[in-house]
Amino acid sequence: MGREPDGDPWEVAAAVAGVLEVIDTLTSLKVDLFMAGGTPLDRDALDRRVATVSADVERPLYVHTPEDVLLQKLRWYRRGGEVPDRQWRDVIGIVRVRDWTAATSPTARRCSA
């Protein structure tokens, strides 16, 4: 059995779970930070990441595109035996939001049947 790392929470997250949960105690905002994997899909997702800016933070925060989040959720769903759970509900939610955004975008092209 492997040794559990001690010390830095980043090292523990990377070695044990691959995720670090960060909670802002003032707002109760929770963010999960996932360690990058070594697959081609993981590398491509990092290449496609999008910089977001906030007035409260000096540097940009990089986030994955909704499509890359969807792909990761599908990977986790498959690894979990495709049992209906949180991952599948999240996938459905992402698709619904993307469909609504595309349908209501002023630049969306309308197709006639």
N, C-alpha and C positions, 0 to 999 in steps of 0.2 A: 504494500500500500504506500502511496506517495506521501511525502511530507507536505503538510499545509504551510504555505508561506506565511511569514509574519512581517509586520512593518507596514510599509506603504500600502494604502487601500487600492491604488492603481495596480500594483503588483499582485495583490491578492485577487482582485477582480479578473485580471488577465489570466492568472494561473488556475483559478478555481472555477469560476463561472463564465468568464468572458464578458461580464456586465458589471457596471458600477452604478448603483442607484444614488442619485444626488437629490436632496430635498432642501428647498429654501424654507427655513424655519419661520420666516416672516409671512410668507404668502402660502405656504404649504404646497408650492409648485414642485412636482416630482418629475425628474428627467432621468431616463435610463441611458447610460453611455455604454455602447457596445464596443468591444475590442474588435478591430478589423481581422477578418479571417484570411486565409491564404489561398482562396480559390480565385479563378479568373473572374467569376461573378463579383466577388468582394473587391477585387482590384478595379474592375470597371465601375462599380458603384462609387468608389472613392474618386475616380476620375470625373464622374458626373455630379458630384456633390455641388450644392449651391450655397453661396455665402449669403447670410442674412445679417442685417445690421440692427442695432438697437441703440437708442440714445443713452442707455444706462451702461453700455459696455464699449470699451475703447476699440476692441478688435472684432472682426466679423466672426460669427458662429457658423460653422459649416454643418449643413443638414443634408440628408439623402433626399432624392427626389421621391415623390409619392410612388412612382413605378418601382423604384428599387426597394422601398419599404414593403410594397406588395409582394415582390419576388421573395424577399426574406421571410415574410409571414407565411407564404406558401411552402417554403423550405421547412420551416418549423412545423407547419401543419402536417407535412408528409412524414417528418421524423417522429411525430407524435402518433403515428398510426392512422392518420386522417380521421381522428375522432372529433366530432363537432366540439369546438371549444373556442376560447378567446381568439386564437389566431384566425380561425375561419370568419368569426364575426368581424374582426378587424379588416380582413380582406374585403368582405361585402361592404363595409363602411367606406373604405378607400374607393372602391369602384363607384359607389353611389355619389360620393362627393365629386369625384372626377367627372362623372357623367353630368351632374348638375352644373358644375363649373363650365364644362365645354358647351352645354346647351344654353347657358345664360351669358356667355362671353360675347361682348360686342363685336369681336373679331371672328367669331365662329362662323364658318360657312354653312349655309343652309342647303341641303340637298333635296331636290324634288324627286319623288318616286315615279 
